[in-house]
Amino acid sequence: MTSLATPSEQISVKTQSTDHALQETAEAIDLLSQRATSLGQLVGRFKI
């Protein structure tokens, strides 16, 4: 992005960047949730 970009173009680039970051964050949270579920299932199999 150059200083010649219009404010609309600047907003568009920032919006796309933010959207991408949010998508990556949502994917990471989903993966962590899946791993937590798997871990809970593994721990649940242990007998004392």
PyRosetta script that sets phi, psi and omega in degrees:
from pyrosetta import init, pose_from_sequence

init()
pose = pose_from_sequence("MTSLATPSEQISVKTQSTDHALQETAEAIDLLSQRATSLGQLVGRFKI")
pose.set_psi(1, 130.5)
pose.set_omega(1, -179.7)
pose.set_phi(2, -103.9)
pose.set_psi(2, 170.1)
pose.set_omega(2, 178.0)
pose.set_phi(3, -70.2)
pose.set_psi(3, -11.5)
pose.set_omega(3, 178.8)
pose.set_phi(4, -85.0)
pose.set_psi(4, -6.3)
pose.set_omega(4, 179.1)
pose.set_phi(5, -66.5)
pose.set_psi(5, 141.4)
pose.set_omega(5, 179.1)
pose.set_phi(6, -71.6)
pose.set_psi(6, 158.3)
pose.set_omega(6, 176.5)
pose.set_phi(7, -55.5)
pose.set_psi(7, -36.5)
pose.set_omega(7, 178.2)
pose.set_phi(8, -63.4)
pose.set_psi(8, -41.8)
pose.set_omega(8, 178.1)
pose.set_phi(9, -66.5)
pose.set_psi(9, -39.8)
pose.set_omega(9, 178.4)
pose.set_phi(10, -62.8)
pose.set_psi(10, -43.0)
pose.set_omega(10, 178.8)
pose.set_phi(11, -64.5)
pose.set_psi(11, -41.2)
pose.set_omega(11, -179.9)
pose.set_phi(12, -61.6)
pose.set_psi(12, -45.5)
pose.set_omega(12, -179.9)
pose.set_phi(13, -63.4)
pose.set_psi(13, -44.8)
pose.set_omega(13, 179.9)
pose.set_phi(14, -65.8)
pose.set_psi(14, -38.0)
pose.set_omega(14, 178.8)
pose.set_phi(15, -64.9)
pose.set_psi(15, -43.7)
pose.set_omega(15, 178.9)
pose.set_phi(16, -63.8)
pose.set_psi(16, -40.7)
pose.set_omega(16, 179.1)
pose.set_phi(17, -63.9)
pose.set_psi(17, -43.9)
pose.set_omega(17, 179.3)
pose.set_phi(18, -65.1)
pose.set_psi(18, -42.0)
pose.set_omega(18, 178.8)
pose.set_phi(19, -61.0)
pose.set_psi(19, -42.9)
pose.set_omega(19, 179.2)
pose.set_phi(20, -63.1)
pose.set_psi(20, -44.3)
pose.set_omega(20, 179.6)
pose.set_phi(21, -62.9)
pose.set_psi(21, -39.9)
pose.set_omega(21, 178.3)
pose.set_phi(22, -65.4)
pose.set_psi(22, -39.8)
pose.set_omega(22, 178.0)
pose.set_phi(23, -63.4)
pose.set_psi(23, -43.2)
pose.set_omega(23, 178.6)
pose.set_phi(24, -63.9)
pose.set_psi(24, -40.1)
pose.set_omega(24, 178.9)
pose.set_phi(25, -65.0)
pose.set_psi(25, -43.1)
pose.set_omega(25, 178.6)
pose.set_phi(26, -62.1)
pose.set_psi(26, -40.1)
pose.set_omega(26, 178.2)
pose.set_phi(27, -64.9)
pose.set_psi(27, -41.0)
pose.set_omega(27, 179.2)
pose.set_phi(28, -64.4)
pose.set_psi(28, -42.2)
pose.set_omega(28, 179.3)
pose.set_phi(29, -64.4)
pose.set_psi(29, -41.3)
pose.set_omega(29, 178.6)
pose.set_phi(30, -62.1)
pose.set_psi(30, -43.9)
pose.set_omega(30, 179.1)
pose.set_phi(31, -62.6)
pose.set_psi(31, -44.4)
pose.set_omega(31, 178.6)
pose.set_phi(32, -62.2)
pose.set_psi(32, -39.1)
pose.set_omega(32, 178.1)
pose.set_phi(33, -62.8)
pose.set_psi(33, -43.3)
pose.set_omega(33, 177.8)
pose.set_phi(34, -62.2)
pose.set_psi(34, -42.2)
pose.set_omega(34, 179.7)
pose.set_phi(35, -66.6)
pose.set_psi(35, -38.7)
pose.set_omega(35, 178.2)
pose.set_phi(36, -64.1)
pose.set_psi(36, -40.0)
pose.set_omega(36, 177.8)
pose.set_phi(37, -63.3)
pose.set_psi(37, -45.6)
pose.set_omega(37, 178.4)
pose.set_phi(38, -61.3)
pose.set_psi(38, -43.2)
pose.set_omega(38, 179.4)
pose.set_phi(39, -63.4)
pose.set_psi(39, -42.7)
pose.set_omega(39, 178.1)
pose.set_phi(40, -60.8)
pose.set_psi(40, -39.1)
pose.set_omega(40, 177.9)
pose.set_phi(41, -66.8)
pose.set_psi(41, -40.6)
pose.set_omega(41, 178.8)
pose.set_phi(42, -64.6)
pose.set_psi(42, -45.9)
pose.set_omega(42, -179.6)
pose.set_phi(43, -63.6)
pose.set_psi(43, -36.7)
pose.set_omega(43, -179.7)
pose.set_phi(44, -64.8)
pose.set_psi(44, -19.8)
pose.set_omega(44, -179.7)
pose.set_phi(45, -80.9)
pose.set_psi(45, -18.0)
pose.set_omega(45, -178.6)
pose.set_phi(46, -71.9)
pose.set_psi(46, 139.5)
pose.set_omega(46, 176.4)
pose.set_phi(47, -118.7)
pose.set_psi(47, 136.5)
pose.set_omega(47, -178.5)
pose.set_phi(48, -88.4)
pose.dump_pdb("model.pdb")
